[in-house]
Amino acid sequence: MAGMEHPDRIFLRDHVLSVEIGAFQSERGTKQRLRFNVVVDLRDSISGADDHVDEVLSYDVLTQAVDVALADQRYNLVETLAEKIAAEVLVHPRAARVEVTVEKLDRGPGALGVSITRHRGRVEATGVQAPVAVQVDAAGAIAPEGAVILVPQALNLPLPQGGDARRIKLLALDQAAWALAGRLGIEIAETRTELEAAAQMRQPVVWAPARLAADAPDAGDTPQSLGFWLAGRFGARRIDFVLAPDAVLPVAPAGSDLLVGRLVPA
């Protein structure tokens, strides 16, 4: 981006959602309209994408950043919400700079809000450390130590037919996560905030994926695909698969510098 006088941008404008937010007692237990505007300066020019969707930053990233931030917690301040949205966008390597505007539409005669600008370097310098590893349990749990996110293996149970098959699989993995966490005696994490807090404290957690991955089709619905997706989202240094010695070790996605290792269950 340094050599680009006017970087290419993608944007989300006038995205309005009804949200419970606010520090005043009158704002608790009721929803109010928020308007979101997100503008992202891209690291690379769109002209190099050759009309391939995988070579550009998807517009879905912007709406998902809003949804993920809102799912993390109830906010007192729109400033805090804007920071969360900016951090979510800047996780993506193609985003160099983001401007986030969050406005309350129902608190006065006009729109009241905040507009912030964040650069990739600034957020990375002040954010939590990325997890050392993502560990995918595929052949028997190995209790991890340190900043490790453990992705559960699906329970060997029949799944109901019909409906949203992918969401059903993710919910089944949530059930497996709770069972695994209880067996290992470690905490469950469902949201990005919980995962970041565990990384900051250098504590292992079991990830229940449905909440974060449900609206991210690129995450897939298998422990392997979810593990690679999560590692990319958090900038993990390595991913380990708990596999028997004769099992085939998965390969990292093309272009990834993620280290892939094997852990053999006892």
Secondary structure, DSSP 8 states (H G I E B T S, - for coil): -TT-SS--EEEEEEEEEEE-B-SSGGGTTS-EEEEEEEEEEESS-GGGGTT-GGGS--THHHHHHHHHHHHH--BS-HHHHHHHHHHHHHTSTTEEEEEEEEEESSSSSS-EEEEEEEEHHHHHHHS----SEEEEESSS-----SSEEEE----S-----SS-HHHHHHHHHHHHHHHHHHHHT-EEE-SHHHHHHHHHTT--EEE--HHHHTT-GGG-SSHHHHHHHHHHHHT-SEEEEE--TTS------TT---EEEEE---
